[in-house]
Amino acid sequence: FDEEGRYVCKKCGLVSGTDLISELTIDKNNWDGSDWAITKDFVGIRIGLLAPHHLIVISARLYHLLKKHNAKGFAVERVHLL
């Protein structure tokens, strides 16, 4: 619970935690076409051993290469380019 309202999303009212509460959207004018990038903003809050972290964003081309070579140890979510 966040009684102070420090970690509450102003749009949906949900409390942020260790997971995203909405899908990541990137302005395509800010994307340089690289195969990977790291978000400027952090996700999550500090709770015990958990700490806020950046998200790594990869291109569809890199995703297909990793999938082709059966890379393991990561989870993928779709990013929206607007």
N, CA, C and O atoms as CSV, one atom per row, in Angstrom:
chain,resi,resn,atom,element,x,y,z
A,1,PHE,N,N,0.831,-1.183,0.000
A,1,PHE,CA,C,0.000,0.000,0.000
A,1,PHE,C,C,0.873,1.243,0.000
A,1,PHE,O,O,1.936,1.271,0.621
A,2,ASP,N,N,0.419,2.257,-0.694
A,2,ASP,CA,C,1.155,3.516,-0.782
A,2,ASP,C,C,0.253,4.616,-0.247
A,2,ASP,O,O,-0.408,5.322,-1.010
A,3,GLU,N,N,0.233,4.754,1.074
A,3,GLU,CA,C,-0.660,5.719,1.708
A,3,GLU,C,C,-0.302,7.161,1.375
A,3,GLU,O,O,-1.171,8.033,1.399
A,4,GLU,N,N,0.985,7.429,1.061
A,4,GLU,CA,C,1.408,8.786,0.731
A,4,GLU,C,C,1.103,9.143,-0.720
A,4,GLU,O,O,1.124,10.319,-1.083
A,5,GLY,N,N,0.818,8.142,-1.554
A,5,GLY,CA,C,0.520,8.388,-2.955
A,5,GLY,C,C,1.737,8.705,-3.807
A,5,GLY,O,O,1.602,9.292,-4.881
A,6,ARG,N,N,2.932,8.325,-3.342
A,6,ARG,CA,C,4.161,8.619,-4.086
A,6,ARG,C,C,4.300,7.776,-5.349
A,6,ARG,O,O,4.881,8.233,-6.333
A,7,TYR,N,N,3.775,6.553,-5.337
A,7,TYR,CA,C,3.991,5.635,-6.450
A,7,TYR,C,C,2.695,5.267,-7.173
A,7,TYR,O,O,2.604,4.209,-7.797
A,8,VAL,N,N,1.711,6.131,-7.086
A,8,VAL,CA,C,0.425,5.874,-7.725
A,8,VAL,C,C,0.411,6.525,-9.108
A,8,VAL,O,O,0.759,7.696,-9.259
A,9,CYS,N,N,0.004,5.747,-10.115
A,9,CYS,CA,C,-0.114,6.271,-11.474
A,9,CYS,C,C,-1.265,7.272,-11.503
A,9,CYS,O,O,-2.385,6.949,-11.107
A,10,LYS,N,N,-0.990,8.467,-11.964
A,10,LYS,CA,C,-2.019,9.515,-11.983
A,10,LYS,C,C,-3.119,9.238,-13.009
A,10,LYS,O,O,-4.233,9.746,-12.886
A,11,LYS,N,N,-2.796,8.425,-14.029
A,11,LYS,CA,C,-3.787,8.125,-15.065
A,11,LYS,C,C,-4.734,7.008,-14.664
A,11,LYS,O,O,-5.941,7.116,-14.881
A,12,CYS,N,N,-4.197,5.916,-14.070
A,12,CYS,CA,C,-5.060,4.757,-13.811
A,12,CYS,C,C,-5.287,4.486,-12.328
A,12,CYS,O,O,-6.166,3.699,-11.978
A,13,GLY,N,N,-4.504,5.131,-11.439
A,13,GLY,CA,C,-4.707,4.941,-10.012
A,13,GLY,C,C,-4.054,3.701,-9.425
A,13,GLY,O,O,-4.192,3.450,-8.227
A,14,LEU,N,N,-3.337,2.907,-10.244
A,14,LEU,CA,C,-2.667,1.715,-9.741
A,14,LEU,C,C,-1.340,2.083,-9.089
A,14,LEU,O,O,-0.726,3.091,-9.440
A,15,VAL,N,N,-0.901,1.260,-8.137
A,15,VAL,CA,C,0.371,1.485,-7.468
A,15,VAL,C,C,1.455,0.748,-8.235
A,15,VAL,O,O,1.321,-0.436,-8.545
A,16,SER,N,N,2.545,1.475,-8.541
A,16,SER,CA,C,3.649,0.828,-9.260
A,16,SER,C,C,4.401,-0.084,-8.309
A,16,SER,O,O,4.414,0.127,-7.096
A,17,GLY,N,N,5.019,-1.087,-8.874
A,17,GLY,CA,C,5.766,-2.040,-8.077
A,17,GLY,C,C,6.925,-2.586,-8.879
A,17,GLY,O,O,7.729,-1.819,-9.408
A,18,THR,N,N,7.022,-3.896,-8.976
A,18,THR,CA,C,8.129,-4.496,-9.694
A,18,THR,C,C,7.792,-4.768,-11.156
A,18,THR,O,O,8.671,-5.159,-11.924
A,19,ASP,N,N,6.547,-4.571,-11.552
A,19,ASP,CA,C,6.122,-4.837,-12.921
A,19,ASP,C,C,5.583,-3.577,-13.570
A,19,ASP,O,O,5.193,-2.627,-12.890
A,20,LEU,N,N,5.566,-3.583,-14.894
A,20,LEU,CA,C,4.963,-2.469,-15.622
A,20,LEU,C,C,3.464,-2.488,-15.409
A,20,LEU,O,O,2.857,-3.557,-15.340
A,21,ILE,N,N,2.860,-1.314,-15.305
A,21,ILE,CA,C,1.399,-1.250,-15.176
A,21,ILE,C,C,0.756,-0.842,-16.492
A,21,ILE,O,O,-0.470,-0.808,-16.603
A,22,SER,N,N,1.573,-0.533,-17.486
A,22,SER,CA,C,1.064,-0.240,-18.820
A,22,SER,C,C,2.141,-0.622,-19.836
A,22,SER,O,O,3.302,-0.815,-19.475
A,23,GLU,N,N,1.753,-0.727,-21.096
A,23,GLU,CA,C,2.707,-1.104,-22.129
A,23,GLU,C,C,3.651,0.060,-22.423
A,23,GLU,O,O,3.267,1.227,-22.336
A,24,LEU,N,N,4.876,-0.276,-22.768
A,24,LEU,CA,C,5.871,0.731,-23.091
A,24,LEU,C,C,5.595,1.297,-24.478
A,24,LEU,O,O,5.391,0.548,-25.433
A,25,THR,N,N,5.589,2.609,-24.581
A,25,THR,CA,C,5.378,3.295,-25.860
A,25,THR,C,C,6.568,4.200,-26.118
A,25,THR,O,O,7.016,4.922,-25.228
A,26,ILE,N,N,7.080,4.156,-27.350
A,26,ILE,CA,C,8.236,4.961,-27.731
A,26,ILE,C,C,7.862,5.845,-28.915
A,26,ILE,O,O,7.235,5.392,-29.873
A,27,ASP,N,N,8.254,7.105,-28.834
A,27,ASP,CA,C,8.061,8.029,-29.945
A,27,ASP,C,C,9.080,7.672,-31.016
A,27,ASP,O,O,10.283,7.761,-30.772
A,28,LYS,N,N,8.622,7.269,-32.201
A,28,LYS,CA,C,9.555,6.807,-33.232
A,28,LYS,C,C,10.498,7.905,-33.694
A,28,LYS,O,O,11.534,7.612,-34.289
A,29,ASN,N,N,10.162,9.168,-33.433
A,29,ASN,CA,C,11.083,10.258,-33.751
A,29,ASN,C,C,12.297,10.263,-32.824
A,29,ASN,O,O,13.324,10.858,-33.152
A,30,ASN,N,N,12.187,9.606,-31.667
A,30,ASN,CA,C,13.294,9.525,-30.713
A,30,ASN,C,C,14.109,8.245,-30.867
A,30,ASN,O,O,15.089,8.056,-30.146
A,31,TRP,N,N,13.726,7.362,-31.789
A,31,TRP,CA,C,14.437,6.111,-32.001
A,31,TRP,C,C,15.405,6.279,-33.160
A,31,TRP,O,O,15.011,6.707,-34.246
A,32,ASP,N,N,16.666,5.944,-32.935
A,32,ASP,CA,C,17.698,6.140,-33.965
A,32,ASP,C,C,17.873,4.929,-34.874
A,32,ASP,O,O,18.771,4.915,-35.717
A,33,GLY,N,N,17.021,3.908,-34.713
A,33,GLY,CA,C,17.104,2.722,-35.561
A,33,GLY,C,C,18.036,1.649,-35.030
A,33,GLY,O,O,18.232,0.624,-35.683
A,34,SER,N,N,18.617,1.868,-33.848
A,34,SER,CA,C,19.539,0.875,-33.284
A,34,SER,C,C,18.792,-0.388,-32.878
A,34,SER,O,O,17.573,-0.375,-32.704
A,35,ASP,N,N,19.538,-1.477,-32.730
A,35,ASP,CA,C,18.939,-2.763,-32.384
A,35,ASP,C,C,18.663,-2.913,-30.891
A,35,ASP,O,O,17.884,-3.781,-30.498
A,36,TRP,N,N,19.272,-2.106,-30.071
A,36,TRP,CA,C,18.955,-2.142,-28.647
A,36,TRP,C,C,19.175,-0.772,-28.026
A,36,TRP,O,O,19.987,0.024,-28.496
A,37,ALA,N,N,18.425,-0.518,-26.950
A,37,ALA,CA,C,18.525,0.749,-26.222
A,37,ALA,C,C,18.085,0.499,-24.786
A,37,ALA,O,O,17.495,-0.536,-24.476
A,38,ILE,N,N,18.374,1.441,-23.929
A,38,ILE,CA,C,17.984,1.359,-22.523
A,38,ILE,C,C,17.113,2.570,-22.221
A,38,ILE,O,O,17.420,3.684,-22.645
A,39,THR,N,N,16.024,2.348,-21.485
A,39,THR,CA,C,15.136,3.461,-21.160
A,39,THR,C,C,15.824,4.466,-20.248
A,39,THR,O,O,16.670,4.107,-19.428
A,40,LYS,N,N,15.452,5.718,-20.403
A,40,LYS,CA,C,15.990,6.797,-19.575
A,40,LYS,C,C,15.413,6.699,-18.159
A,40,LYS,O,O,16.119,6.937,-17.179
A,41,ASP,N,N,14.136,6.352,-18.060
A,41,ASP,CA,C,13.453,6.277,-16.768
A,41,ASP,C,C,13.583,4.886,-16.158
A,41,ASP,O,O,13.775,3.897,-16.866
A,42,PHE,N,N,13.477,4.829,-14.845
A,42,PHE,CA,C,13.521,3.574,-14.113
A,42,PHE,C,C,12.114,3.003,-13.954
A,42,PHE,O,O,11.127,3.733,-14.044
A,43,VAL,N,N,12.029,1.699,-13.720
A,43,VAL,CA,C,10.777,1.005,-13.446
A,43,VAL,C,C,10.912,0.351,-12.079
A,43,VAL,O,O,11.957,-0.217,-11.763
A,44,GLY,N,N,9.870,0.426,-11.272
A,44,GLY,CA,C,9.874,-0.227,-9.966
A,44,GLY,C,C,10.244,0.717,-8.844
A,44,GLY,O,O,10.592,1.877,-9.068
A,45,ILE,N,N,10.161,0.198,-7.632
A,45,ILE,CA,C,10.526,0.947,-6.433
A,45,ILE,C,C,11.441,0.088,-5.586
A,45,ILE,O,O,11.474,-1.131,-5.750
A,46,ARG,N,N,12.180,0.703,-4.690
A,46,ARG,CA,C,13.094,-0.036,-3.825
A,46,ARG,C,C,12.304,-0.698,-2.698
A,46,ARG,O,O,11.659,-0.027,-1.891
A,47,ILE,N,N,12.370,-2.036,-2.661
A,47,ILE,CA,C,11.724,-2.815,-1.604
A,47,ILE,C,C,12.681,-3.957,-1.270
A,47,ILE,O,O,12.841,-4.882,-2.066
A,48,GLY,N,N,13.315,-3.901,-0.104
A,48,GLY,CA,C,14.244,-4.968,0.273
A,48,GLY,C,C,15.375,-5.080,-0.742
A,48,GLY,O,O,16.106,-4.117,-0.972
A,49,LEU,N,N,15.519,-6.260,-1.349
A,49,LEU,CA,C,16.577,-6.488,-2.328
A,49,LEU,C,C,16.216,-5.982,-3.717
A,49,LEU,O,O,17.090,-5.858,-4.575
A,50,LEU,N,N,14.941,-5.689,-3.950
A,50,LEU,CA,C,14.517,-5.195,-5.260
A,50,LEU,C,C,14.839,-3.712,-5.389
A,50,LEU,O,O,14.661,-2.941,-4.445
A,51,ALA,N,N,15.310,-3.327,-6.557
A,51,ALA,CA,C,15.665,-1.928,-6.799
A,51,ALA,C,C,15.115,-1.492,-8.151
A,51,ALA,O,O,14.954,-2.321,-9.046
A,52,PRO,N,N,14.823,-0.195,-8.313
A,52,PRO,CA,C,14.386,0.296,-9.616
A,52,PRO,C,C,15.430,-0.031,-10.689
A,52,PRO,O,O,16.628,-0.074,-10.405
A,53,HIS,N,N,14.972,-0.257,-11.906
A,53,HIS,CA,C,15.880,-0.642,-12.989
A,53,HIS,C,C,15.410,-0.049,-14.318
A,53,HIS,O,O,14.246,0.318,-14.480
A,54,HIS,N,N,16.330,0.032,-15.244
A,54,HIS,CA,C,16.001,0.469,-16.602
A,54,HIS,C,C,15.460,-0.731,-17.380
A,54,HIS,O,O,15.714,-1.878,-17.014
A,55,LEU,N,N,14.725,-0.467,-18.440
A,55,LEU,CA,C,14.284,-1.521,-19.343
A,55,LEU,C,C,15.201,-1.528,-20.561
A,55,LEU,O,O,15.633,-0.474,-21.027
A,56,ILE,N,N,15.496,-2.719,-21.073
A,56,ILE,CA,C,16.260,-2.854,-22.304
A,56,ILE,C,C,15.260,-3.069,-23.427
A,56,ILE,O,O,14.416,-3.962,-23.363
A,57,VAL,N,N,15.366,-2.240,-24.452
A,57,VAL,CA,C,14.458,-2.317,-25.599
A,57,VAL,C,C,15.261,-2.844,-26.783
A,57,VAL,O,O,16.337,-2.331,-27.089
A,58,ILE,N,N,14.731,-3.879,-27.453
A,58,ILE,CA,C,15.427,-4.449,-28.608
A,58,ILE,C,C,14.546,-4.352,-29.847
A,58,ILE,O,O,13.319,-4.301,-29.755
A,59,SER,N,N,15.190,-4.327,-30.993
A,59,SER,CA,C,14.458,-4.251,-32.259
A,59,SER,C,C,13.870,-5.616,-32.600
A,59,SER,O,O,14.267,-6.635,-32.034
A,60,ALA,N,N,12.933,-5.624,-33.520
A,60,ALA,CA,C,12.364,-6.888,-34.003
A,60,ALA,C,C,13.458,-7.729,-34.648
A,60,ALA,O,O,13.455,-8.954,-34.526
A,61,ARG,N,N,14.393,-7.075,-35.334
A,61,ARG,CA,C,15.495,-7.788,-35.988
A,61,ARG,C,C,16.350,-8.537,-34.957
A,61,ARG,O,O,16.689,-9.701,-35.168
A,62,LEU,N,N,16.701,-7.875,-33.839
A,62,LEU,CA,C,17.479,-8.530,-32.783
A,62,LEU,C,C,16.662,-9.622,-32.109
A,62,LEU,O,O,17.199,-10.683,-31.790
A,63,TYR,N,N,15.377,-9.381,-31.887
A,63,TYR,CA,C,14.512,-10.398,-31.287
A,63,TYR,C,C,14.509,-11.676,-32.132
A,63,TYR,O,O,14.646,-12.774,-31.591
A,64,HIS,N,N,14.355,-11.542,-33.443
A,64,HIS,CA,C,14.324,-12.717,-34.318
A,64,HIS,C,C,15.667,-13.437,-34.338
A,64,HIS,O,O,15.706,-14.663,-34.437
A,65,LEU,N,N,16.767,-12.695,-34.244
A,65,LEU,CA,C,18.088,-13.312,-34.179
A,65,LEU,C,C,18.245,-14.121,-32.887
A,65,LEU,O,O,18.735,-15.250,-32.917
A,66,LEU,N,N,17.834,-13.548,-31.763
A,66,LEU,CA,C,17.905,-14.258,-30.485
A,66,LEU,C,C,17.025,-15.505,-30.501
A,66,LEU,O,O,17.426,-16.563,-30.014
A,67,LYS,N,N,15.836,-15.375,-31.058
A,67,LYS,CA,C,14.908,-16.507,-31.138
A,67,LYS,C,C,15.482,-17.610,-32.035
A,67,LYS,O,O,15.377,-18.793,-31.709
A,68,LYS,N,N,16.085,-17.223,-33.159
A,68,LYS,CA,C,16.671,-18.184,-34.091
A,68,LYS,C,C,17.768,-19.015,-33.423
A,68,LYS,O,O,17.928,-20.198,-33.725
A,69,HIS,N,N,18.523,-18.390,-32.514
A,69,HIS,CA,C,19.622,-19.074,-31.833
A,69,HIS,C,C,19.224,-19.600,-30.454
A,69,HIS,O,O,20.085,-19.935,-29.640
A,70,ASN,N,N,17.921,-19.669,-30.197
A,70,ASN,CA,C,17.380,-20.223,-28.941
A,70,ASN,C,C,17.970,-19.583,-27.690
A,70,ASN,O,O,18.271,-20.276,-26.718
A,71,ALA,N,N,18.135,-18.261,-27.713
A,71,ALA,CA,C,18.642,-17.546,-26.541
A,71,ALA,C,C,17.644,-17.679,-25.396
A,71,ALA,O,O,16.432,-17.668,-25.612
A,72,LYS,N,N,18.161,-17.805,-24.184
A,72,LYS,CA,C,17.309,-17.995,-23.008
A,72,LYS,C,C,17.693,-17.004,-21.916
A,72,LYS,O,O,18.734,-16.351,-21.996
A,73,GLY,N,N,16.849,-16.897,-20.898
A,73,GLY,CA,C,17.154,-16.084,-19.736
A,73,GLY,C,C,16.591,-14.681,-19.771
A,73,GLY,O,O,17.053,-13.810,-19.033
A,74,PHE,N,N,15.610,-14.447,-20.611
A,74,PHE,CA,C,14.987,-13.127,-20.664
A,74,PHE,C,C,13.520,-13.277,-21.047
A,74,PHE,O,O,13.100,-14.284,-21.618
A,75,ALA,N,N,12.759,-12.244,-20.712
A,75,ALA,CA,C,11.345,-12.197,-21.088
A,75,ALA,C,C,11.145,-11.027,-22.037
A,75,ALA,O,O,11.840,-10.015,-21.944
A,76,VAL,N,N,10.206,-11.168,-22.940
A,76,VAL,CA,C,9.976,-10.148,-23.961
A,76,VAL,C,C,8.539,-9.652,-23.879
A,76,VAL,O,O,7.600,-10.431,-23.717
A,77,GLU,N,N,8.397,-8.351,-23.992
A,77,GLU,CA,C,7.068,-7.740,-24.110
A,77,GLU,C,C,7.105,-6.801,-25.307
A,77,GLU,O,O,8.144,-6.217,-25.615
A,78,ARG,N,N,5.985,-6.662,-25.969
A,78,ARG,CA,C,5.900,-5.802,-27.156
A,78,ARG,C,C,5.948,-4.331,-26.749
A,78,ARG,O,O,5.346,-3.918,-25.758
A,79,VAL,N,N,6.682,-3.558,-27.546
A,79,VAL,CA,C,6.774,-2.110,-27.367
A,79,VAL,C,C,6.039,-1.461,-28.513
A,79,VAL,O,O,6.117,-1.931,-29.649
A,80,HIS,N,N,5.319,-0.381,-28.231
A,80,HIS,CA,C,4.578,0.314,-29.284
A,80,HIS,C,C,5.388,1.515,-29.755
A,80,HIS,O,O,5.795,2.353,-28.951
A,81,LEU,N,N,5.616,1.591,-31.055
A,81,LEU,CA,C,6.307,2.719,-31.673
A,81,LEU,C,C,5.259,3.639,-32.271
A,81,LEU,O,O,4.534,3.237,-33.180
A,82,LEU,N,N,5.168,4.842,-31.787
A,82,LEU,CA,C,4.175,5.801,-32.278
A,82,LEU,C,C,4.844,6.991,-32.925
A,82,LEU,O,O,4.163,7.902,-33.397
